[in-house]
Amino acid sequence: MLQDIYYQYKGASMMLFRKEKDEVAFCGTAFLVHADGYLLTAAHLITGQDELMVAPMEEAAGFVSVSAESVAPISVEIRQIDRQRDIALLKFVQEIEVTMPEHIMGIPEEVPIGNTVACLGFPFGHYHIYVHLIKQAVVSAKILSGNETHILLFDTMVHDGSRGAPLINLYDGRIIGVVGGRFEPQELMPRQLKRSETPIKTNISYAVSIDHASKLMEDEALSIM
């Protein structure tokens, strides 16, 4: 099952970079969500007026080199962004032919607690190790934040480079969330109850429900795949 998910989405999951002067800096993962060249990622990876680029994983058989001397980034632009719900919709600047499977958008509301999911991203990209990594987990809880954001918690720790990656339902192979990173419970505490102690570190991660991306796609007049 994980093998099927990997081969289905490895071409859609891409490295996200921002341009800094004459160099590019890795900042996370983004993934294709529409055949017209649209991608989703986590909004907190984008600061100011970053010039953004993505780069797909190069095809390789067998063992992959842990690092690459260079990457071939493709320019993207921000088309819609919801910072409250931490989702951004990007689009290739140039017209690029994209082949996408149909019906990739899942229904998080129907995913039960304990359901198996997978995350496919580039966890070590900040260390210039540009290698896809797939992780398996289970949905541990579904919570509603103070600003009405639907959040999926899952029982594995994702590293920073996988922020923005797709969270995929293994039952039907559809995307149900955009990975945000490690879950920090103090961030959801009511302000009047927050204390000054050192924040606790959990092995739980979170993803923002994909249903929040639907509004961004509708604003672009896109059909939901």
HURA-V42413 format. One record per helix or strand. SS is the DSSP state (@ for helix, = for strand). FROM is the first residue (numbers start at 0). LEN is the number of residues. Records with the same first field share a line. If there is no record, write none. Layout:
# HURA-V42413
SS = FROM-LEN + FROM-LEN
This chain:
# HURA-V42413
@ = 1-8 + 42-3 + 107-3 + 124-3 + 159-3 + 184-4 + 190-3 + 210-9
= = 12-8 + 22-12 + 37-4 + 51-5 + 73-9 + 86-6 + 104-1 + 115-6 + 132-12 + 149-5 + 165-4 + 173-9 + 204-5
